[in-house]
Amino acid sequence: MSARMWQAVRTDRAQIDVESATRSLVCRVGYATMDTGERRVSDEGIDVEFRLLGSLEVRHDGENVMLGGQRQRTVLAALLMRPNSVASVSYLAQAVWEKPPVAPESNLRTYVAGLRRVLGGDRLVTRPGGYLVSIQPGELDLDDFRRFADDGDKAWQEGDFTSAVEHFERALCLWRGQPLSGLLPGPVLRADIARLEDQRLTIAERYAHALIELGKPDTAVGDLRALIVEYPLREELWAQLMLALHRAGRQAEALDAFASARQHLIDELGIEPGARLRRVQQEILAGEQADEPDEEISAWRQLPMDIAEFIGRHAELRTLHAMAEPSSRTALAIATIHGMPGVGKTRLAVHFAHQLVDAGRFDQIQLWADLRGFDAERPPIPPSAVLEHFLRLLGIAGPLIPQELESRAALFRSRLAEKRALILLDNAASEEQIRPLLPGTQGSLVLITSRRNLAGLVGARGLPLDVLPQPEAINLLSLIAGDDRIEAEPQAAARTSALCGHLPIALSLAARRLRKRPMWTVSDLAARLEREERRLDQLAPGTREIQALFTMSYQALPAEQQRMFRLLGLHPGDDFTAESAAALAGIHPDDADFHLEAMLDEHLVQQNTPRRYRFHDLVKPYARELAAGQSAHPLYTWYLHATEAARMAFDPLRTRAFGFPPLPRDTVLPQFADHKEALAWYESERATLRVVVQVAAENGLPEVAWRLAWVLLSFYYRRSHWDDWIDVYQIALKAAKASDERHGEGIIWCGLGVAYSDLQQFTNAIDAHQHAQTILEEVDDLKGQAWNLNNLGVVYVYLDRLTTAADCFHRALVLFPQTGDRQGEGIALNNLGDTYRRLDRPDSAIKHLEQALKIQQEIGDKSESGLQFTYGTLGDIHHDAGNYKQAARSYEEALAVSKALGDQRTSARMLANLAQTLNADGDPEQARLRWQEAMKIFDELGDPQADTIRAQLG
């Protein structure tokens, strides 16, 4: 297995026993145990109970009925799984026999005849192609279970946990054990049973969640422990147990439960706990209450913050609520809120979205994106970039996100299938930008804001938004001003409202001016607005009002805050932090934070997420105009150093061979406690960093552009941000060429080669690496040459040009020791060993792999670890030689590293390799478990290897 760069964090394995009672879920509404006497049903076939949720039973007047032999009972079970529907002969054959007889029809006729003698002639009828069992309401426990479960699920989805608990209890009390226990079903019926078991567990998990939400966590604990004994690998059961213990104040037990779950998963499957369990553990450690009911999807609470001063819009809110009612959502609901700038479209959409969430609606998934449809400085965000962001929030790893727009849209729709999502798309430019972002099934709600009506969006209902009516405008002035001056001067208030154009943003600014000036009257405020408007008379109507208020608010700021406001107009990102604002203004972040909070109070900046600020669309051009002639160069240099500080937190072994432009003295850079903090910073600043590379290249700082691109490679590689990677590196390449930075040009060509190789654009990759090699030799960069040769060799391995690949690795291994780069040396040795394995030279392969392993273990290769690849290749060699136990150990080592890295694809490959090895070593049962785990991961990734394994498993 060839490698370029990687990181790993190995975790210790805890040894903690499970402490659970071995019992089934307690029935809380009572269950009367019946006697076991047996008798035949009369020909009328009335007053019968059919019971599948345990051993198969038919009862008449409280007595068990004799149903005949094993096959005949299985036929009845298969028919009851599809009550009042025709069960085909093919289905019945596969439900009854592991390997059906050549002509099962005669056998089935015999069994059906026997059942008719027991159940009555009208109960079981022949239909073309099969048979049908007639069931009346209340006769079949499976029907009752599904009805109670559906009612409970509906209540649970709507946040009515009291009703949910009642329905879930009635559903779960119908279970008497494993469904159809005692039978020997065929593969089709086994699949039906497995689905039924999964439904039961899902209901049990939601029942526990509802109890926790009702403040009854102790009630849930015992039932969950009992189920965990039966299903110790079901992670959601463990998650709910941890939450129940945590809510009951039993934090130590909750953390013990995590340790027990982890031990089970490691012992049985060789995997670490998934994201859901890890997140609950972290929230418990942090003292928080984790209340998510569905953590397969991690996109929680992505909405911008609501505002306390929202007022009015009652008719519009009623319209939006009507659209979101379940009875009206027979298809995907789409609402387009459109109107002029500053009219409050975003404010209304965000407020309405929070109303839904607060009412317990759409609490599974909340996605939000500013589509930047009307930014005069930058183009609208393409839908492919929005989809990448959404898919990552929905738990799709970067390497698994397709490059094509349609493929991303299809994966997005698939991920949201059967989910209730609320999606807020702000500032949409066009229908074309929106269409790929729509879910494909009913149950979700899409809110769109735009200055256009988007009439071409099929299925969307438009909601035009006008300025506030005068009474609501005056109420907003009064709410924000916070005293009785508005009520005391109704005519002046009406005049002020008119001067503000009845626009919420203008009204907010005006009211804040009044609140900051307790000696002003409302008439004073109106007079000042009129004077400022006359000064701006050359501007178009509608613009004058806004510009006048911006000017008044700006002039009311102290001088240092005016300066920061102007400079922020030059900030390249959609949003900014106190740290980046401080770098732009040359002040301390604490001072910047104070100024930003003051501007937030003045409504000159907004805050959608904590600690991140942004301009309103109408404010940013005003600030930029004020900043004309000033420079943002210090900010670009600060971003270069800050990005390098973050990189060093998770990739310290990758050193650079060039300097950075200096920062002013006393400049404060962000600090990162660990790699998680660093990567989180990268993700929050990703869009800004991409723009910084572009504006630095365009505004006289090419040395910052290409160096920043080099730093970003570690992040792009780890998170597979290929779109950004290619675009940023092409910009950086032009910048390096334009400034005659030959060294930078060679480095950027090498990074482009890695990106093209990951995208399997191998011709482009070879061309890029060859360009890089020529330049790196010219500037005598030995380390750059070594890495470039290693990466070029990987491309040749992909193309099966193994002799050429081996030559590249040999040349790299001459250079790496000269530079002291042991990490690179270890990776190149692994790649050469893998190449020799492919060339059928196992002795040479093992020799180089053992050298690689020794180096990697000595340096503690935690940054961009080659360990998973080295262990995996050793496993391949041992498997080829028939040393299956040694191969299995190597694959398990590789799997542990891959899981620690969160590398799902490599984990699945190691599981598949391990399964193949176990099967060859005579352990087919364990092999099947590993194959099933690998198939599950490949299915989630959309990898065709899942179908290969599925066919192999039959």
C-alpha positions, 0 to 999 in steps of 0.5 A, spaced: 500 500 500 503 506 497 503 512 501 505 519 501 503 523 507 498 521 513 497 522 521 495 517 526 493 518 534 494 511 537 489 510 543 490 505 549 485 499 550 481 499 556 479 493 560 472 494 563 467 489 564 460 490 562 455 490 568 448 489 565 442 484 567 440 479 563 433 480 561 428 483 556 425 490 556 420 491 561 413 492 559 410 498 563 403 497 561 402 490 564 402 483 560 398 477 562 402 471 562 397 465 558 397 458 559 400 453 554 394 448 553 393 447 546 387 445 542 385 446 534 381 452 532 374 451 530 372 452 522 369 458 523 376 461 525 374 467 529 377 470 536 384 468 534 391 471 536 397 471 531 403 472 535 410 473 531 414 477 536 417 471 540 416 464 538 410 463 533 403 462 536 396 462 534 391 462 540 384 461 540 380 463 546 387 464 550 389 457 548 395 455 544 393 452 537 397 446 534 400 448 528 404 442 525 411 441 523 417 445 523 416 447 515 408 448 516 409 453 521 415 457 517 410 457 512 405 460 516 410 465 519 412 467 512 405 469 510 403 473 517 409 477 515 405 479 509 398 479 512 393 480 507 398 481 501 399 475 496 406 471 498 408 468 492 411 461 491 418 464 490 418 468 496 415 462 500 420 457 498 426 462 500 423 463 506 422 456 508 428 452 505 435 454 505 436 451 499 429 450 496 427 444 492 427 444 484 419 444 485 417 447 491 409 448 489 407 441 491 410 441 498 407 448 499 400 446 497 401 440 502 403 445 508 397 450 506 392 444 506 395 443 513 394 450 515 387 450 512 385 444 517 387 448 523 385 455 521 379 454 517 378 455 510 376 462 509 383 464 513 388 462 508 386 463 500 389 461 494 391 467 489 394 467 482 402 466 483 401 464 491 397 465 497 394 470 502 392 470 509 387 474 512 388 478 518 383 482 522 385 488 526 387 487 532 389 479 531 396 480 529 401 482 534 406 485 528 400 489 526 399 492 533 406 493 534 407 497 527 401 501 529 403 503 536 410 504 533 408 509 528 404 513 533 410 513 537 415 515 532 410 521 530 409 524 537 417 523 538 418 527 531 414 532 534 417 533 541 411 530 544 415 525 549 409 524 553 405 521 548 411 518 545 412 514 551 405 511 552 405 509 544 412 506 545 411 502 551 405 499 548 409 497 542 415 494 546 410 490 551 408 486 545 415 483 544 416 476 548 423 475 545 426 474 539 421 474 533 419 467 530 424 463 535 424 456 535 424 456 527 429 455 522 427 460 517 430 461 510 434 467 507 428 471 505 425 470 512 431 471 516 432 478 512 425 480 515 426 478 522 433 482 522 429 488 519 423 487 525 429 486 530 432 493 528 425 496 528 424 494 535 431 497 537 430 503 534 423 504 538 427 502 544 432 507 543 427 513 542 423 510 548 429 511 552 430 518 549 423 520 550 424 518 558 430 522 558 427 528 556 421 527 560 426 527 566 426 520 568 433 517 566 433 512 571 427 509 568 431 508 562 437 505 565 435 498 567 431 497 560 437 499 556 442 495 560 438 489 559 438 490 551 445 491 551 446 484 554 443 482 547 446 487 543 452 489 545 455 492 539 449 497 538 452 503 539 446 507 539 443 503 545 450 505 549 449 512 547 442 512 550 445 509 556 450 514 557 446 520 556 441 516 561 446 515 566 449 522 565 442 526 566 441 521 572 447 525 575 451 518 575 457 521 570 462 516 573 458 510 571 456 514 564 464 514 562 464 507 565 459 505 560 463 508 554 469 504 556 465 498 556 462 499 549 469 501 546 472 494 549 466 490 546 467 494 539 475 493 539 474 485 542 469 483 537 470 488 531 477 491 532 474 498 531 474 504 535 467 507 537 464 511 532 462 519 532 456 518 536 459 515 542 465 519 542 461 526 542 457 523 547 463 522 551 466 529 550 459 532 552 459 528 559 466 530 560 465 537 558 459 537 563 454 538 558 447 534 556 447 531 549 440 530 547 441 529 540 436 523 538 439 521 531 447 522 531 448 518 524 447 525 522 452 530 525 449 537 522 446 540 528 444 547 530 447 550 524 442 556 524 444 563 525 443 566 532 436 569 532 435 576 535 431 578 541 428 584 538 424 581 532 417 584 531 411 584 527 411 580 521 405 576 523 401 575 517 408 572 514 409 568 519 402 565 519 403 563 512 410 560 513 407 556 519 402 553 514 407 551 509 410 547 515 404 543 517 405 536 516 398 535 513 400 540 508 407 537 506 405 531 501 411 533 498 418 537 499 416 544 502 420 550 499 418 557 501 422 563 497 422 570 501 424 575 496 424 583 497 428 589 496 435 589 500 434 591 508 427 589 508 428 583 513 428 577 509 434 574 513 431 576 519 424 573 518 427 566 515 432 565 521 426 567 526 421 563 523 426 557 523 428 558 530 420 558 532 420 551 528 426 548 532 423 551 539 417 547 538 420 541 537 420 541 529 425 539 524 430 538 530 434 532 526 438 537 521 438 544 520 443 546 515 444 554 513 448 557 508 449 564 505 450 563 498 452 570 497 448 572 491 449 579 491 456 581 493 459 586 489 466 584 490 465 577 489 461 572 485 455 567 488 458 561 491 457 555 486 452 550 488 458 545 488 461 548 494 455 549 498 454 541 497 461 539 499 460 543 506 453 540 507 455 533 505 461 534 510 456 536 516 452 530 514 458 526 516 461 524 509 468 524 509 472 529 504 475 523 500 468 520 499 465 527 496 464 526 488 467 532 484 461 532 479 455 537 481 450 532 479 454 526 483 454 531 489 447 533 489 445 525 488 449 524 495 446 529 498 439 527 497 440 520 499 443 522 505 437 526 507 432 521 505 427 519 510 430 525 514 426 531 517 431 537 515 430 544 515 435 548 510 436 555 510 439 558 503 440 565 504 441 570 499 440 566 493 442 569 486 438 564 481 434 558 480 440 554 478 444 556 484 438 553 488 436 546 484 442 542 486 441 544 494 434 541 494 432 534 498 429 529 494 423 527 499 418 530 503 418 531 510 423 537 509 423 544 509 427 549 505 427 556 506 430 561 501 431 568 501 433 572 495 432 579 492 429 576 486 422 572 486 425 566 483 419 564 479 422 559 475 423 554 481 418 549 480 414 547 487 416 553 491 411 558 494 413 565 493 412 570 499 414 577 497 416 581 503 415 589 503 417 594 508 414 594 515 407 597 516 408 604 520 405 601 526 410 595 526 416 600 524 414 605 530 414 599 535 421 596 533 423 603 534 420 603 541 423 596 543 430 598 541 430 605 544 427 602 550 424 608 553 417 612 552 420 617 548 417 614 541 410 614 545 411 621 547 412 624 540 408 620 535 408 624 529 416 625 530 416 617 530 412 617 524 416 621 521 423 618 523 420 611 521 418 614 514 425 617 513 428 610 515 424 607 509 420 603 514 426 598 513 428 594 519 436 595 518 435 602 518 430 603 524 434 599 528 440 603 527 436 610 528 433 607 534 440 605 537 442 612 536 436 615 540 438 610 545 445 612 546 443 619 546 438 620 552 437 627 552 435 627 544 428 627 543 425 623 537 424 630 533 432 631 534 433 624 531 428 626 525 431 633 524 438 630 524 436 624 519 433 630 514 439 634 514 444 628 513 439 626 507 439 633 504 447 632 504 446 626 500 441 628 495 445 626 489 444 619 491 438 615 489 431 615 493 432 609 498 439 609 498 439 616 501 436 613 507 440 607 508 447 611 507 444 617 512 443 612 517 450 609 516 453 615 516 450 617 523 452 611 526 459 611 523 460 618 526 457 616 533 463 611 534 470 613 537 475 615 533 479 608 534 472 604 532 471 608 526 478 606 524 477 599 525 470 599 521 473 602 515 479 597 515 474 591 516 471 594 509 478 591 506 477 584 510 477 579 504 472 574 508 465 573 509 466 574 516 471 575 521 474 574 528 477 579 533 484 576 532 483 577 524 480 584 526 486 586 531 491 584 525 488 588 520 488 594 525 495 593 528 492 592 535 491 587 541 485 582 540 482 584 546 481 591 544 479 589 537 473 584 541 471 590 545 471 595 538 467 589 535 462 588 540 461 596 540 459 596 533 455 590 534 451 594 539 450 599 534 448 594 529 454 596 524 456 589 524 452 582 525 453 576 529 451 569 526 455 565 530 459 566 537 465 570 536 465 571 528 462 577 526 460 579 519 457 586 515 450 586 512 450 586 505 448 593 505 454 595 510 460 592 507 460 597 501 459 603 505 465 600 509 469 599 503 468 606 500 471 609 507 477 605 506 479 607 499 486 608 499 488 603 505 492 597 505 490 590 508 497 587 507 498 586 514 492 582 515 495 577 509 501 576 512 498 575 519 494 569 516 500 566 513 503 566 520 497 564 523 495 558 518 503 556 519 501 556 527 495 551 526 499 547 521 504 545 526 499 543 531 497 537 527 503 536 522 510 538 526 514 533 522 513 537 515 518 542 515 519 548 510 525 550 507 524 558 506 522 564 510 516 568 511 515 575 511 516 578 518 510 580 522 510 587 526 512 586 533 507 584 539 502 581 533 498 576 537 497 569 533 492 564 535 494 558 540 492 551 539 492 546 544 492 540 540 490 538 532 483 538 533 483 545 535 487 547 529 483 543 524 477 546 527 480 553 526 482 551 519 475 549 517 472 555 520 477 560 516 477 555 510 473 560 505 477 566 507 484 563 506 482 561 499 480 568 498 487 571 502 491 567 497 487 570 491 487 577 493 495 577 496 497 574 489 493 580 486 495 586 490 502 585 490 504 580 495 505 574 491 510 571 496 505 570 501 500 567 496 505 561 494 507 560 501 500 560 504 498 555 499 504 551 501 502 551 508 495 549 506 497 543 503 497 539 509 490 541 511 487 540 504 490 533 504 488 531 510 481 533 509 480 532 502 478 539 500 480 538 492 476 543 489 480 549 494 486 545 493 486 545 485 484 552 485 488 555 490 495 552 487 493 554 480 493 561 483 499 560 487 503 557 481 501 564 477 503 568 483 510 564 483 511 565 476 509 572 476 514 574 481 520 569 478 520 565 485 523 559 482 523 555 488 516 556 490 514 554 483 517 547 484 514 546 491 507 548 488 508 544 482 509 538 487 503 539 491 499 540 484 501 533 482 499 530 489 492 533 488 491 530 481 494 523 483 488 523 489 483 525 483 486 519 479 488 525 473 495 521 472 497 524 466 496 531 469 500 528 476 506 526 472 506 532 468 506 536 475 511 532 478 516 532 472 515 540 472 517 540 480 523 535 479 526 540 474 525 546 478 527 543 485 534 540 482 535 547 479 534 550 486 538 544 489 532 543 494 534 536 496 528 535 501 523 537 496 526 533 490 526 527 495 518 528 496 517 529 489 520 523 487 516 519 492 510 522 490 511 521 483 513 513 484 506 513 487 503 515 481 507 510 477 504 504 482 497 506 481 499 506 473 502 499 474 509 501 472 512 498 477 519 498 475 519 506 474 516 506 481 521 503 484 527 507 481 523 513 483 523 510 490 530 508 490 532 515 488 528 518 494 531 514 499 538 516 496 536 523 498 532 523 504 538 521 509 542 527 506 536 531 509 535 528 515 528 527 514 526 520 517 519 520 516 520 521 509 525 515 509 520 511 512 514 512 507 519 511 501 521 505 504 514 502 505 512 504 498 518 501 495 517 494 499 510 495 497 512 495 489 517 489 490 511 485 493 507 487 487 513 485 483 513 478 486 520 479 490 517 478 497 524 477 500 526 484 498 519 487 500 520 484 507 527 487 508 524 494 506 518 494 510 521 492 516 526 498 515 520 502 514 517 499 521 523 500 525 523 508 523 516 509 524 516 506 531 522 510 533 520 517 531 513 515 533 510 517 527 503 520 529 503 526 524 502 523 517 503 516 519 505 511 514 504 506 519 497 503 517 500 502 510 506 499 512 502 494 517 497 493 511 503 491 506 506 486 511 499 483 512 499 482 504 506 479 504 504 474 509 498 472 506 501 471 499 506 466 503 500 463 507 502 465 514 495 467 515 496 468 523 501 473 522 498 476 516 492 477 521 496 481 526 499 485 521 492 487 518 489 488 525 495 493 527 493 497 520 486 497 522 487 500 529 491 506 526 486 507 520 480 507 525 484 512 530 485 516 524 478 516 522 480 513 515 474 509 513 476 507 506 483 504 509 479 501 515 474 498 510 480 495 506 483 492 512 477 489 514 476 486 507 483 483 507 483 481 515 476 477 513 480 474 507 485 471 511 481 469 517 477 465 511 483 462 509 485 460 516 479 456 517 475 461 521 469 463 516 464 465 522 469 471 524 471 472 517 464 473 515 463 478 521 469 482 518 466 482 511 460 485 513 463 490 517 467 492 511 461 492 506 457 496 511 463 502 511 463 501 503 456 502 502 456 508 506 462 510 502 458 509 495 464 504 494 463 499 489 467 494 493 461 493 497 457 489 491 463 485 490 463 483 498 455 482 498 456 477 492 461 473 495 457 473 502 451 470 497 
